[in-house]
Amino acid sequence: MGLTIFLIGLLYVVFIGILIAVGVQLVTVLFIAAIVLFCQYYFSDKIALYSMGAKIVTREQAPELHAIVDRLVALADMPKPQVAIANIDIPNAFATGRSPRASVVCATTGLLRRLDPQETEAVLAHELSHVAHKDVAVMTIASFIGMVAGFLTRIALWSGMFMGGGESRGNNNSNNNAALMELAVVVVSALIYAISFLLTRALSRYRELSADRSGAILIGRPSLLASALVKVSGEISRIPTRDLRSASAFNAFYFAPALTQGVSLGNIMSTHPTLEKRLEQLSKLEEQLNRPS
C-alpha cells in the first residue's frame, strides 16, 4: 500500500512537471477538478445514500442493526456513524463519509436476510474499518491526478484543438508546432489517466485487504468474515445479471463487488481483491490468532 501511494505521488510530480514544461495553463483545470473532488469528498455520504436508495434508520426502526453497530464502535473506541438500510435484494454493505464523525454505514435488506447476526457483525466490522482509516479521503486524494488528466484530455478534444481554423497561412509553422504540442498534452494526459486508474484500483484492493484484516481482528473471529464473504459471493451469483449490472457502478463502495471475474488480467482493474486472496488472508489470520502463545 505504501509503495502504491508513493507511485501515485510520483505520478503527481511528473505530470504537473510535464504540463508546466509545455506551458499548459493549469489554473482552470485544477480549479474545476478541485471543486468536483471537494463535493465528492464532502458530500460522499449523501451521494452514496441517494444513489443506492438507502434510508437512515433509527434505533426503533432497526434495533438489531443498531445493537451490532453499538458493540463494534465500543470495541473500536470510535464515534458511532449513522446507520442506514438499502431496500435491495443484493446482499451487500458499504460505509462512506469524510471522517469518522461524519460517516454512515449501510446494509442492504438482502444482506440482513441472508446472514446471521454474527456474520452481519463481521461485515460491518469490515465497513467500520474503512471509516476508521478514512478511506474515502485517501481514495479521493489518490484519484485527483486521474481526474485532472481526464479533464485535460476531454477539454482538448471538445475544444477542437486540432482544427487549426481561423489562422493565417503565414503562421503555418507556429500552428503546426502548437498542434503537435497540444497532441502531446492529450497523449500524455491519457497515459497518465490510465496509469492513475490502475494505481488507484490497486490501492483500493489493498485497502479492502486492510479492512478485512482489521475488521477480523476487531471481532476476534476471522472465520466469521470468511463465512460472510463466501455466503455473499455465492448469493450474488444467483442475482439476475441485469440487477447486478445496475449495481456494479457502486462496486468501490461495496463489501463485495456486484460483478466479479475469475483470476485473469481483468483483476488489475477490479476495486476488490479476488475472493481466494481474501479468504487466504483470513485463514492465515485465524491461525495466528488461535496459535498458542
N, C-alpha and C positions, 0 to 999 in steps of 0.2 A: 504494500500500500504506500509506504514511504517513497519507494522508487517511482511508482506511478505519479504521485504528487510532484516529485522532483521533475519528472519529464514534462508534466503539464506546465510547471513554472518555466522550464527552459523553453517550451514552445511559445509562451507569452513573450519572452525576451527576444527570441529570434524573429517572431512575426512582427512585433512592433518595430524592431530594428530595421527589418526589410522595408516596411511601409514608410518609415521616416527617410530611409535612404533613397527611395524612389519619389519622394515628395508628395505622398498622399496626404490630404487633409483629414486628419483623424477625428477632429473635434466633434463633428456632427454625428459620425458613425458611432463613436464611443458614447456620446450623449444618449442616442436612441437606444443602444444596446443596454446601457446602464439603467435607463428608465424601465425597459421591459423586464430586466432581471430583478430590479428592485420590487416591481409589482409581483413577480413570480415568487420572490422570497418573502415579502411582507404579507401577501395575501394567499400564501400557498395552502393554508388550511381551508379557507373559504372556497378557493378554486377547486380543490380536491373534493370537498363535500358536495358542492354544487354539481360538479361533473359526474360524480358517482351516484347522485340522487340520495345521498345519505342525510340522516337527520340526527341532531344532538338529542340524546335521551337522558331523562332524569333518573335518579336512583329509584323512584317509584315505578317508572316505566320499565326499567331493566335492572332489578335488584341483583340478580346473579352476576351479570356482566360487571356492574359497579363493584361488587364484592371482590371479584377477581382483580380488577384494576387497583382497588384499595390495598389489597395484600401485596401486590407487586411493587407499587410505589413506596410502600412502607419498607419492604425488603431492600429496595434500591436507594432509599432515602432521597427521593426526588419529588418535585411538585406533581400533583395529580393533573393529567391532561383532561380535556373534555372527552366525553365518551359518546360515540355515535354508532348507529346501525344503518347499514345499507340494505334495502329490501330487494336483494337479488339472489338467485339460487346458486351462483358460482361460489364455491367455498373459498373464501379468502379474507384477508385483513390488511389494513395499512395504517400507517401513522405519518403525520406530517405536521408542520409548524416551524416557525422560525427559531424557536427556543423552547426549552422545557416548560417555561411558564406561559407560553402561547402556542399550545400544541393540541392535537386531537388524535385519539386512537379509535379506529373504526373496525368493526367486524361485520361481515355480511350475514344475512339470515341463513344462507346456505352453509356457512361455517358453523354457526351456533347449532344448527340442526344435526350436523353430521359428526361433530367431535364431542367427546365427553368433557366435563369441566376441567380436568387436569390437562388434557391436550389443548383446550382453548387457552388455558393459562400459559402454557408453553409458547403458543403462537403469539400471544400478547406480550410476553416477556421479550421475544424477538423484536416486536414492533417498538416497545418502550426503549429498547437499546438504541434504535435509530434516533429516538427523541433525545436520549441522554447524551449521545455522541454528536448531536447537532448535524446529522447527515444531510438535512435539507440545505443548510447553509454551506456545507462543504461541497455538495454537488452543484449548487447554484454558482459558487465561485469557480469551480472547475469547468463549468460549461460556458463561462463568459467568453473565453477566447474563441471558442467554436461559433458562438453567436455573432461575434464581431466579424469573423471570417465569412460567415454565411451572409450577413448584411452586405459586406463589400461585394461579394460575388453577385448578389441579386441587384444591388444598385447599379453595378457596372453593366449588367445585361439589360436591365429595364431602361436605363438612360440612353441606350443606343450608342455606346461609346465607339463602336466600330463603324458607324455610318459615315463619319467624316464630312457630313453635309455642311454647307454654308461657308466653307473655307475657300480662299482663292487658290489658283494653281501655283502661284509663286511660293506658296507655303507647303508644297508637297513634301519636301524633306522633313520639315518640322512636324507635319501631320503624320507622316509615316512613323517618325520616332515616337510621337505621342501615342499612336495606335499600338505600337509594339510595347511601350511602357504599360499601357492600360491592359493589354493582353497578358503581360507578365503578372500584373497585380491580380487579375482574375485567376490565372493558373495557380499562383502561389496561395491565394486565399482559399481556393477549392482544395488544394493539397493540405493546407493547414486545417481546414474544416474536417477533412477525412481523418487526419491523424488525431485531432482533438476528439472526434466522435469515438474512435476506437479506445483512446486512453480513458475517456470518461466512462465508457462501458466497462472497461477493465476495473476502474476504481469502484464502480457500482457493485461489481461481482465480489470484490474484496470486502466491501463494507457489508454485503449480505453475509459473507462467511463470518465476519467480525460480530455481527448482530446474532447470528446463530450461536456462536461461542459464548458471548456474554449473557445472552438470554438463557442458555442451558445452564450456565454456572449460577445464575441468579436463582433458578428454581432447584438446582442441585440434581436434576434428572435429565441429562441429555437424551436418554431413550424416549422420553415423552415427546420431545421436539421432533425426534426422528420418526416416531409413530405418527405424529400430526402431519409431517411432510409427506409420508407415504400415503396416508389417507387422502389428503388434499389433492396430491398429484393424481392418484387413482380416480378420485371422484371427478376432477376436472376433465379427465379423458372421456367421461360419459356425458358431459355437457354438449349440446348441439354446437357444431362448428360455427354456425352463424352467430350465436351468442358469444362464443369465445372471441371471435374476431372483433366484435363490437367492444369487448372489454380489454383487448390486448394493448390498446393505446395507453392504458394505465399500468402496464407491467412494472415500470420503475417504482411504483408505489407499493405493489403487492408483496405479500409474504411469499407467494409462489407465482410465477408467470402464468397468465391465462393460456398462452400458446407456447409450447416448448418443442425443441428439436432434439434429435438424438445427438450423440457425440459426433461433431463434424466441424468443418471450418466455420459454419454459421454460428457456433458458440461464441466466437470472439465478438459478435455483435449483440450478444444477449446481455440483459441487465442483471441476470441471475446466474450463479454457477449451476452446473448440472446437478441433478438430484443425487447421482452417485457420489459426487465430490462432497456434497453437504452431508450425506449420510456417513461417508468415510470419516470426515472430521468429527462428527458427533460420536461415532463408535470409538474412536481413539480417546476422545474426551471422557466418555463413560468409563473406559478402562483406567484412565488416570485418576478419576475421582473415586473409583472403587478400589484402587490399589492400596493394600495395607501400608501404613506409614512406618 
